[in-house]
Amino acid sequence: MKTIALELPVDGLPLDACIPGNFADEARFILALKLFEQGRISSGKAGKLCNQSRVEFLMAVGKAGVPVVDLSAEEMIDEFAP
């Protein structure tokens, strides 16, 4: 599997005392969340990016306050009309 290493200046991160041990996992999730929110990757790819299943990722998306679907009013009517 190909990977990308990202170097970040420590000065731009929260104080060392505030960085949790799972900071890399959190950063991967935030990146996946933003790319998903922008419609640049699917929920499945986003889940893979942060080592979660698609369902786990979608549950976390909801908890983060990001809509899981982005439908217009017309699309909502079409989707849920009897």
N, C-alpha and C positions, 0 to 999 in steps of 0.2 A: 504494500500500500504506500502510495506517495503521501508525504506530509509536508506541511509548511511550518517553519519555525518563525515566530514573530518576536522581535526584540522590542521591548518597551522600556523607556527610561523610568527608573524607580521613582524619580522625583515627581512624575505625573500620576503615580498610583497613590492609593490611600496610605496613611502612615503605616510603617512596617508592623507596628503593634496591632493594626486593624486588619491586616491581610490574613484571611483564613487559610488554613492548610489546603483547602479545596479551591483556591483562587483560580487555578487554571481551568477547573471544571466550570466554575461560574463564568469565566470569560468566554469559554466555548459556548455555553448556553446563551449568553447575551448576544454573541455574534450570530448564532443560529436563529435566535428570536428576531433580531433586526432584519436579517436577510429574508426570513419567512414573512415578516410584516411588510416588507417592501415588495413581496411577490417574486423575489429573485430565485428562491429555491422552494421546493415542495416541503410539506411537513415530514415526509419520509426522509428526504435528504437532510433536513434540519435535525431530525432525531439522530441520524447517523453521525452528524457533525458533533453532537454533544453526547454521544454514547448512550442514547436512550432509544427505546422503541418509538414508533410513530405515535402510538396511543399515549405513552408516558409524556412525550413531548407536547402533544396537544393538550393534555391535562395541565401541564406546567404553563403553557401559553395562556390558558384561561385564568390560572392563578396570578399570572403576571399582568392581567388586565388587557391583553391584546386579543382582539377578535379572531376567532378561529376561521371564520368565513368573512368575505368582504363582498356582500351582494348589494346591488342597488335596490331601491324600493320596488321597482318593476320586477327585478329578478326574484325578490322575496315573494311577491304575489304569485308569480309563475311557479315558483318552487313549492309553495305551500297551499296553492289553490286546490280545492277538491276536484 
